[in-house]
Amino acid sequence: MIEESTLRAVLDLMDIGMAIVDTDRRVEWCNVAYADLVNRSVDELTGVSIFEDARPCDELTQLESEWGTDRMLTLSGQGPVGPVDVSVRPVGQGSADRLVVVRRGLVRPMGGRRLPDEVVEELCAFVTEMTGHAADPAVLATAPLSILMVMIAEGEGIRAAHGETAVEDVLRQVAQALVLQKRKADVIARYREGQFLVLAPDTSRVGASMLAERIRRSVAGIELQYGGERLRATVLTFAAEYRPRMDGSVRDAVEKASSHLQSQAFQIVS
């Protein structure tokens, strides 16, 4: 049987929201995808009525009078971030709690979503600082925005065995691989020692994860020669969709992603 933690991670990755609602119609628990769908944070939703700020779409009020029934209830409606499909059913037979599952609609609103103006302004300033080039607000404003961090897994080992020059050679090869995988709107920059940052506008968590896998595969083919020894590079990646209400500033979100990647590298070395 699948573990609950695995189920939650899979549902988040697929943008399927899930919430457990108790007898007084308030959220006992919800995953990140559900919070994204109602444009709130998980902490903000805990204890909030499913028919008030925790509702994934206004049409849910149509089911309020049938909330106590034991049968599954379904509807489609317009949520804060686009069309959604909602299903409600008892958690178990005879249970007073209800499981609410929300799937994002397949049709994106015309023109796509946009990040708030203040977020775009901060994002442009951050990109200009990282790259030294002025950013295009019209491109960066398209939501969702994903953050992808890339780090050489064997950086310290390469430095110890072959010196700093070898590390820089590998970094240049990784940078070339990133450029080859880059889409037109993506922004690439060096971040910290041995790390690269990719900002991907108009890209969901799923899209960012697919981009990370393409990068990992392209880097796996890199091979250099040092002192008669073949040197192959592999990378660690971390991808996350940026959510301003939950993650704070872009700078904070990038720093969090960078720290997460560093902890992965430390675990491998240990």
N, C-alpha and C positions, 0 to 999 in steps of 0.2 A: 504493500500500500504506500502511496506517495506521502512523504513527510509534509507537514503543514508548512514549514519554512520554504520547502521547494515549491509547493503549490503557490504560495504567495509570490515568490520570485517570478514564476512562470506567468502568473496572471498580470503582474506589473509589466513584464517585458512585452506582453501581447496587448497592453492597454485595455485589459479587462478589469473593471473595478469590482470590488466585493466588500460588502458591509454586513455586519450582524446587527440587527435592530431588536431591542428588547420590547417588553410588553407595553411600555409607555411611549413607544415609537421613537425612541432615541438611540443613536448610534453607540453601540458598545465597543465596536472595533471596525476599522476599515483599513484597506491597503493603500499604498501610495497612488496607484492608478485611479482608485475611486476619488481620492482627494484632488487629483489633477482634473478629473472630469467635472468636479463641482467648483474648481478654482479656489480651493481652500487648503490649508495644511491639515495633516492627520490630527494633530493636537487640537486644532480649532474645531474639528468635527466631532470629537468624542463628547457624548452627552447632548448633542444637538438633535433636534427633531428631524426625522426624515421628511417631514412635510413643511419644514421651514428652510433654514440655510443649508441643511445637509441634503437637500433633494437634488438629484442629477438633472432633472428637467421639470418645468412647470406642470407638464401633463401628468406627473405622478399623482397630483391631487385627485385625479379621476378615480384612483384606486383606494382613496382614504376610507370610503364607506365599506369597502370589501376587505379591509386589512385583516380582520380576524378570521377569515375563511381558511380552510386547510388546503385549498387548491392553488395551483400556480397562477399568478397574474402576470400579464405581459402587456407592454405598450411601447410605442416609439414616440420620441419627442425631440424638441430642440433644447440642448443643454448650453451652458456657458461657453463651451468650446466647440460647438457643432452638434450635428444630429447624433442621437444615442438611442440604443435599444435597451430596455429595462425589463428584467424578469424578477419576480418576487415569489418566494416559496418558503414554507416552514423548514427550519433547520433539520428537524426530525419529526417523526410521526407524533402528532398530538402536541408538538412543541409550540409554545407561545412566541418564541423568538422567530424572526424572519431573516432569511438570507436574501440580500439584494445584490443582483449581479448586473453590471452595466457594461455594455460593449459600445465602444465609440462607433458612430455611423461611418459607413464606407464613403460617403460623399463629403468632401471638404467644402466649407463655405467659400463662395466666390471671393477671390482675392486673397484667400488664406488668412491666417491669424497674424496679428502684429503684437510685438512686445510693447509695453507702455513707453511713452516718449522719454520719460526720465531714465528708464533702463537702457534705451537705445543710446541716449547721450552718454551715459556712463560707459557703455560697451564700446562706443566709438573712441572715447578717450583712452580706454584700456588697450584697444587694438593699435592705436597710433603709438602708444608708449612701447608696446611689445615689438612692433614691426618697423617703426620709424616712418611709416607712410600713413597718409590720411585715409580713414575708413569711409566706406559708402553707407550712410545711414539707411538708404532705401533697401539695400541688400541685407544688412545685418538685422533689420527690424522684423524680417519674416520669421514667425514662430511656427513650430517649436525650434529652439536653438539647442544644439547638443554640444557638449564639451568632451573632447577625446584627448587623453594623455597617452603618450608613447615614451617608453623608457628602455634602454638597452639592458637586458637582463644580466649580462656578464661584464658590465662596465668596470667594476673594481678588479675583477680577475684579469681582464685585458690590460688594465693599467699596471698591475703588479708584474705581469709576465712580459709585457712588450713596451711599456712606457706610454706617456701621454700622446705621442704622435700617433700610435696605433689607435688609441681611443678616438682621436679627432678624425682619423681616416674612416673609422666605422661610422661615426656620427654623420660624416658627409655622405656616405653611402645610404644611410637611413633617411637623411634629408631628401636625397634624390628619389628614393622609393616613395616617400610621402608626396613629393611633387607630382609623381606619375599617377598616384591614386587620387589626387586632389580634384574635386569638382570646382567649377568656375567660381562659386560663391564662398568656398571654404577659405579660411584664414589659417596659415601655418606660421608658427614662431618657435624659437628656442625658449625653453623655460627651465630655469635651474640647470644644474650640472647633469648632463646626460639625458635630459627630458625634452620632449617636443609637445607643443600644444596645438591642437586643431580645433577651431571653432567652426561648427557646421550649421549654418542657418537652414531653416525649412527642413529640418531633419529630426525625426523622432528617436526615441531610445533604440527601437528596432533598427532603424537606418544607421545609427551611429555604431551599433554592435556589428552590423554587416560591414561597414567601412573599416572598423578595427580589425576584423578578420581578414579582409583583403590586404590591409597593410601588413599584418603578421605574416601572411603567406608570401608576400613580395619580398619582405626582409629576409625570410628563411632561405632565399636563394642567394644571398650575399656571401661571398667567400673571398678572403684576402690571404696573401702569403706574407708571413713574417718569420725570418730566420729559418726558412725551410719548413716551417710549420703552417698547416692550413688553419685559418681562423674564420669560423663561421659565427654569424651574429643572429641572435634571436631577440625579440622584444616582448616586453610586458605592456599591456594596454588596459585602459580604464575608460569606459564611456558612460556618460550620464546626460539626461535631458535637463536643461537648466530651467528651474522654476523660481522666478524672482521672489514670490511670496514666502517660499519655504527655504530657499538657499541664500537669501541676502543678496549682496552685490555680486557681479560677475567675478570680480577679483577674489572674493571669499569662496565662491564655488570652485574656481580654478585651483586655489590653494588647497582646498579640501580634497579635490581629485588628485592633486600632486602628492599630498601626504599619504593618501590611500595607496597610490602606486609605490611610493617609497617603502611603505610597510610591507607590501607584497615582495619587493626585492629583498628586504631585510629577512623575511621569513625563508626565502629561498637560500640566501647565504648561510643562515643559521642552521 
